[in-house]
């Protein structure tokens, strides 16, 4: 009797969005609810055997992703481009596969990546807003000056040892990071901090933002900020910003990356409160009808 021919294996790349609120980060951990494990379970339910999903980066507990990238190896007849639809029907509502595509066996979601970019959102209005709360740090106690923050961030560009922004427990062999872009800008009450690098230290962005807020409130000068990290004074970095304000915005690859720009490039909407002129009847104090006299007149 002839044995069945082995099924060919294909490598499938995914672009993934997730709300990090109820997850203990990306990476699979014993006894914890993680994004990686949820997607691996969905893939295994289709293939009938366990699989390993390899991600481009490991986001912390509570951190969101607009375009995380991952890959896995699959056998069977499902075309790579169909895996997004197949998995979305099996995933919880806070994980979404934006797209799936075939890649070569030598392509790797983590090791083929050239850079990762994060965005941190700070909401500075004194009035809370339920609709922005899950995606921003509500900081309003003191004004934040974005020009001072930008002045502090600019010297970060380049290859530097950033041990001052490394949380305990990191397994990375060194603290060198090649920062490719560092920007701070304001849109109304929203202050956005974006940083792009070839890789990030464990907890780096949240520690960085926590210290940049001190610069924004003028408690610390931009020069003092630069001296702190260049001298690796980790003991002075005491506070990390909340996780829910942080989002893995996108991951960059070379020409082999199979997804069009609209799938992965900028899928995190920015909050905007447009200033509009109210109609006159909303700007004035309207005269309410005298219902009692109206009743008498009606009689």
C-alpha positions as CSV (number, residue, x, y, z in Angstrom):
1,X,0.0,0.0,0.0
2,X,1.4,3.4,-1.0
3,X,1.9,5.9,1.8
4,X,0.3,9.3,1.3
5,X,2.7,12.0,0.0
6,X,3.8,14.5,2.6
7,X,1.9,17.8,2.4
8,X,4.0,20.8,1.5
9,X,4.7,23.4,4.2
10,X,4.2,27.1,3.6
11,X,5.3,30.0,5.8
12,X,2.4,32.4,6.5
13,X,3.0,36.0,7.6
14,X,0.3,37.8,9.6
15,X,-0.4,41.5,10.3
16,X,-2.2,41.6,13.7
17,X,-4.1,44.2,15.7
18,X,-5.0,43.7,19.3
19,X,-6.4,45.6,22.3
20,X,-4.0,44.8,25.1
21,X,-6.4,45.6,27.9
22,X,-7.2,42.1,29.0
23,X,-3.9,40.4,27.9
24,X,-0.8,39.8,29.9
25,X,1.3,40.9,26.9
26,X,2.1,39.2,23.6
27,X,4.4,36.4,24.7
28,X,3.0,33.0,25.8
29,X,3.3,32.6,29.6
30,X,2.3,29.8,31.8
31,X,-1.1,30.5,33.5
32,X,-1.5,33.9,31.7
33,X,-3.8,35.1,29.0
34,X,-1.6,36.3,26.1
35,X,-2.1,37.3,22.5
36,X,0.4,34.7,21.1
37,X,-1.4,31.8,22.9
38,X,-4.8,32.9,21.7
39,X,-3.7,33.0,18.0
40,X,-1.8,29.7,18.4
41,X,-4.9,28.0,19.7
42,X,-6.9,29.3,16.8
43,X,-4.3,28.0,14.3
44,X,-4.1,24.7,16.0
45,X,-7.9,24.3,15.9
46,X,-7.7,24.4,12.1
47,X,-4.6,22.3,11.6
48,X,-5.3,19.7,14.3
49,X,-1.8,20.0,15.9
50,X,0.1,22.6,18.0
51,X,2.0,25.4,16.2
52,X,4.4,28.1,17.2
53,X,3.7,31.7,16.2
54,X,6.8,34.0,16.0
55,X,6.2,37.7,16.6
56,X,8.2,40.7,15.6
57,X,8.1,42.2,19.2
58,X,7.0,41.3,22.7
59,X,4.6,43.9,23.9
60,X,4.0,44.2,27.7
61,X,0.8,43.6,29.6
62,X,-1.9,46.1,28.6
63,X,0.0,47.5,25.6
64,X,-1.9,47.6,22.3
65,X,-0.8,46.9,18.7
66,X,-2.0,48.4,15.5
67,X,0.2,46.3,13.2
68,X,2.1,43.5,15.0
69,X,3.7,41.1,12.6
70,X,4.1,37.3,13.1
71,X,4.6,34.1,11.1
72,X,3.9,30.4,11.4
73,X,4.5,27.3,9.3
74,X,1.4,25.5,8.0
75,X,0.6,22.4,6.0
76,X,-2.6,21.7,4.2
77,X,-4.6,23.2,1.4
78,X,-5.5,26.6,2.9
79,X,-3.9,29.3,0.8
80,X,-1.8,31.8,2.8
81,X,-4.0,34.7,1.8
82,X,-7.1,32.9,3.3
83,X,-5.7,32.5,6.8
84,X,-6.7,36.0,7.9
85,X,-10.4,35.2,7.3
86,X,-10.1,31.7,8.7
87,X,-8.5,32.9,12.0
88,X,-10.8,36.0,12.4
89,X,-13.7,33.6,12.7
90,X,-12.0,31.8,15.6
91,X,-10.4,34.7,17.5
92,X,-11.9,36.9,20.3
93,X,-13.2,40.3,19.4
94,X,-10.1,42.1,20.8
95,X,-7.7,40.4,18.3
96,X,-8.0,41.0,14.5
97,X,-5.8,39.7,11.7
98,X,-5.5,42.6,9.2
99,X,-4.0,40.4,6.5
100,X,-2.1,37.1,5.7
101,X,0.3,36.3,2.9
102,X,2.9,33.8,1.9
103,X,6.6,34.4,2.6
104,X,9.8,32.5,1.9
105,X,11.1,29.9,4.4
106,X,14.0,32.2,5.1
107,X,11.8,35.2,6.1
108,X,11.3,35.7,9.9
109,X,8.9,38.1,11.6
110,X,11.5,39.0,14.2
111,X,14.9,38.6,12.7
112,X,14.0,40.0,9.3
113,X,12.5,43.2,10.8
114,X,14.6,46.4,10.3
115,X,12.7,48.6,12.8
116,X,9.7,48.9,15.2
117,X,7.8,52.1,15.9
118,X,5.7,52.9,19.0
119,X,3.3,55.7,19.7
120,X,2.4,56.9,23.1
121,X,-0.7,59.1,23.6
122,X,-1.2,61.5,26.5
123,X,-4.6,63.2,27.0
124,X,-4.0,66.5,28.7
125,X,-7.6,68.0,29.1
126,X,-8.7,68.2,32.7
127,X,-12.1,66.7,31.8
128,X,-12.0,62.9,31.6
129,X,-13.3,61.2,28.5
130,X,-14.5,57.6,28.5
131,X,-13.9,57.1,24.8
132,X,-10.1,57.9,24.9
133,X,-9.5,56.4,28.3
134,X,-8.5,52.9,27.1
135,X,-5.8,54.3,24.7
136,X,-4.2,57.2,26.5
137,X,-2.6,58.4,29.7
138,X,-4.9,61.1,31.3
139,X,-2.3,63.5,32.5
140,X,-3.6,67.0,33.3
141,X,-2.1,68.0,36.7
142,X,0.5,70.3,35.1
143,X,0.9,71.6,31.5
144,X,3.2,69.7,29.2
145,X,5.4,71.6,26.8
146,X,5.9,69.5,23.7
147,X,8.9,71.6,22.5
148,X,10.9,70.8,25.6
149,X,10.0,67.1,25.2
150,X,11.1,67.2,21.5
151,X,14.4,68.9,22.5
152,X,15.0,66.1,25.0
153,X,14.2,63.4,22.5
154,X,16.3,64.6,19.6
155,X,19.7,63.5,21.1
156,X,18.4,60.0,21.4
157,X,18.6,59.5,17.6
158,X,21.6,57.3,16.9
159,X,23.1,54.2,18.5
160,X,23.3,54.6,22.2
161,X,23.5,52.4,25.4
162,X,20.1,53.1,27.0
163,X,20.4,51.0,30.2
164,X,18.7,53.8,32.1
165,X,15.4,52.8,30.3
166,X,15.7,49.1,30.9
167,X,13.4,47.3,33.4
168,X,14.7,44.6,35.7
169,X,14.2,41.1,34.4
170,X,15.4,41.7,30.9
171,X,17.2,38.8,29.2
172,X,18.8,40.9,26.5
173,X,22.6,40.6,26.5
174,X,23.2,44.4,26.1
175,X,21.5,47.7,26.2
176,X,22.5,49.2,22.9
177,X,19.7,50.6,20.8
178,X,19.8,52.2,17.4
179,X,17.1,54.9,17.6
180,X,16.0,56.0,14.1
181,X,13.3,58.6,14.8
182,X,12.0,60.4,17.9
183,X,9.1,62.8,17.7
184,X,6.7,64.7,20.0
185,X,3.8,66.7,18.6
186,X,0.5,68.0,19.9
187,X,-3.0,67.8,18.4
188,X,-5.4,69.7,20.6
189,X,-5.5,68.1,24.0
190,X,-3.5,65.0,22.7
191,X,0.2,64.9,23.0
192,X,1.8,62.1,20.9
193,X,5.3,60.7,21.4
194,X,6.6,58.4,18.7
195,X,9.9,56.5,18.7
196,X,11.4,54.2,16.1
197,X,14.3,51.9,16.6
198,X,15.8,48.6,15.4
199,X,14.8,47.0,18.7
200,X,13.6,48.0,22.2
201,X,14.7,47.2,25.7
202,X,12.3,45.6,28.1
203,X,9.9,48.3,29.4
204,X,12.0,51.0,27.5
205,X,9.2,53.2,26.0
206,X,7.1,53.4,29.2
207,X,10.2,54.4,31.3
208,X,11.2,56.9,28.6
209,X,7.8,58.5,28.6
210,X,7.6,58.6,32.3
211,X,10.8,60.7,32.4
212,X,9.9,62.8,29.4
213,X,6.8,64.0,31.3
214,X,9.2,65.5,33.9
215,X,10.8,67.4,31.0
216,X,7.4,68.5,29.7
217,X,6.5,70.0,33.2
218,X,9.9,71.7,33.4
219,X,10.9,69.7,36.5
220,X,13.9,68.5,34.4
221,X,15.7,70.2,31.6
222,X,16.4,68.5,28.3
223,X,20.1,68.6,29.0
224,X,19.5,66.9,32.4
225,X,17.5,64.2,30.6
226,X,20.4,63.6,28.2
227,X,23.0,63.4,30.9
228,X,20.9,60.9,32.9
229,X,20.7,58.3,30.1
230,X,24.2,58.9,28.7
231,X,25.6,58.4,32.2
232,X,23.2,55.3,32.7
233,X,21.8,56.6,36.0
234,X,19.0,54.0,36.1
235,X,18.3,54.8,39.8
236,X,16.8,58.2,38.8
237,X,14.2,56.7,36.5
238,X,11.5,55.9,39.0
239,X,8.2,55.9,37.2
240,X,6.8,54.1,34.1
241,X,3.9,55.6,32.2
242,X,0.7,53.5,32.1
243,X,0.6,50.6,29.7
244,X,-2.7,51.5,28.0
245,X,-1.3,54.7,26.4
246,X,1.2,52.7,24.4
247,X,0.7,51.1,21.0
248,X,3.0,49.2,18.7
249,X,2.3,51.2,15.6
250,X,4.1,49.2,12.9
251,X,7.1,47.1,12.0
252,X,9.4,47.7,9.0
253,X,10.9,45.2,6.6
254,X,12.7,45.2,3.3
255,X,11.2,44.7,-0.1
256,X,10.2,41.1,0.6
257,X,7.4,42.2,3.0
258,X,4.3,41.0,1.2
259,X,1.6,43.4,2.5
260,X,0.4,46.7,0.8
261,X,0.9,49.9,2.8
262,X,-2.8,50.2,3.7
263,X,-2.7,46.9,5.6
264,X,0.2,47.8,8.0
265,X,1.5,51.3,7.8
266,X,-0.7,53.5,10.0
267,X,-3.8,51.8,11.4
268,X,-4.0,53.5,14.7
269,X,-6.5,56.4,14.5
270,X,-5.6,59.6,16.2
271,X,-8.2,61.3,18.4
272,X,-9.2,64.7,17.1
273,X,-11.6,67.1,18.8
274,X,-12.3,69.7,16.0
275,X,-13.0,73.2,17.0
276,X,-16.4,74.1,15.4
277,X,-18.6,77.2,15.6
278,X,-21.7,76.4,17.5
279,X,-25.0,77.6,16.0
280,X,-26.5,80.7,17.6
281,X,-29.2,78.9,19.5
282,X,-26.5,76.8,21.3
283,X,-24.4,79.9,22.1
284,X,-27.2,81.8,23.7
285,X,-29.4,81.2,26.7
286,X,-32.7,80.2,25.2
287,X,-36.0,81.5,26.7
288,X,-37.9,78.5,27.8
289,X,-41.7,78.5,27.2
290,X,-43.9,79.4,30.2
291,X,-45.9,76.2,30.3
292,X,-48.2,77.3,33.1
293,X,-49.4,80.4,31.3
294,X,-49.7,78.5,28.1
295,X,-52.1,76.1,29.9
296,X,-54.2,79.0,31.2
297,X,-54.3,80.6,27.7
298,X,-55.4,77.3,26.2
299,X,-58.4,77.2,28.5
